[in-house]
């Protein structure tokens, strides 16, 4: 249906649109989005630890994103991943 360049442009445009849409979500919606994604993985805790350690999610930002958009994305996603990581760690027993 598309040539190579048209296909790449369509993917880039879709990525940018979804990125901006995700930035507009409330923190609760972002948490649910990330949590739903992680629920589909075999070992979600390993993915969370890997993402936090490698900051791999930084590479998911579209190239056209403004620095404030990038900062908001990084801040929110890192905070959500830390929240999920800390919730998965059993607390001390009394």
C-alpha positions as CSV (number, residue, x, y, z in Angstrom):
1,X,0.0,0.0,0.0
2,X,2.9,2.4,0.9
3,X,6.3,2.7,-0.5
4,X,9.2,2.4,1.9
5,X,9.5,6.2,2.6
6,X,5.8,6.6,2.9
7,X,5.7,3.7,5.4
8,X,8.5,5.2,7.5
9,X,6.8,8.6,7.5
10,X,3.5,7.0,8.6
11,X,5.3,5.1,11.4
12,X,7.1,8.3,12.6
13,X,3.9,10.3,12.5
14,X,2.0,7.7,14.4
15,X,4.9,7.4,17.0
16,X,4.9,11.2,17.5
17,X,1.1,11.3,17.8
18,X,1.0,8.5,20.4
19,X,3.9,10.0,22.3
20,X,2.1,13.4,22.6
21,X,-1.2,11.6,23.5
22,X,0.6,9.6,26.3
23,X,2.1,12.8,27.7
24,X,-1.4,14.2,28.1
25,X,-2.5,11.2,30.2
26,X,-3.0,11.7,33.9
27,X,-0.4,9.9,36.1
28,X,-3.1,7.3,36.9
29,X,-3.6,6.6,33.2
30,X,0.1,6.4,32.6
31,X,0.5,4.0,35.5
32,X,-2.3,1.8,34.1
33,X,-0.8,1.9,30.6
34,X,2.7,0.9,31.9
35,X,1.2,-1.7,34.3
36,X,-0.9,-3.3,31.6
37,X,2.1,-3.5,29.3
38,X,4.2,-5.1,32.0
39,X,1.4,-7.6,32.8
40,X,1.9,-9.1,29.4
41,X,5.6,-9.9,30.0
42,X,6.8,-13.2,31.4
43,X,9.1,-11.4,33.9
44,X,7.9,-7.9,34.4
45,X,10.2,-7.2,37.4
46,X,13.3,-8.0,35.3
47,X,12.0,-5.6,32.6
48,X,11.5,-2.8,35.1
49,X,15.0,-3.3,36.6
50,X,16.5,-3.4,33.1
51,X,14.7,-0.2,32.0
52,X,15.7,1.7,35.2
53,X,19.3,0.5,35.0
54,X,19.8,1.1,31.3
55,X,17.5,4.1,30.8
56,X,16.5,2.3,27.6
57,X,13.2,4.1,27.5
58,X,15.1,7.3,26.7
59,X,15.5,5.9,23.2
60,X,11.7,5.7,22.8
61,X,11.3,9.5,22.5
62,X,10.6,10.7,19.0
63,X,13.3,12.7,17.4
64,X,11.0,15.6,16.9
65,X,10.1,15.9,20.6
66,X,10.9,19.1,22.4
67,X,13.2,19.1,25.4
68,X,10.3,19.7,27.8
69,X,8.3,16.8,26.3
70,X,11.4,14.6,26.6
71,X,11.9,15.7,30.3
72,X,8.3,15.1,31.2
73,X,8.3,11.7,29.6
74,X,11.5,10.7,31.3
75,X,10.4,12.0,34.7
76,X,7.0,10.4,34.6
77,X,8.1,7.0,33.3
78,X,11.0,6.8,35.7
79,X,8.8,7.7,38.6
80,X,6.2,5.1,37.5
81,X,8.8,2.4,37.1
82,X,10.2,3.1,40.5
83,X,6.7,3.0,42.0
84,X,6.1,-0.4,40.3
85,X,9.5,-1.7,41.4
86,X,9.0,-0.6,45.0
87,X,5.5,-2.1,45.1
88,X,6.8,-5.5,44.0
89,X,9.4,-5.6,46.8
90,X,8.0,-7.3,49.9
91,X,8.2,-5.0,53.0
92,X,9.7,-6.1,56.3
93,X,7.6,-8.4,58.4
94,X,6.7,-7.4,61.9
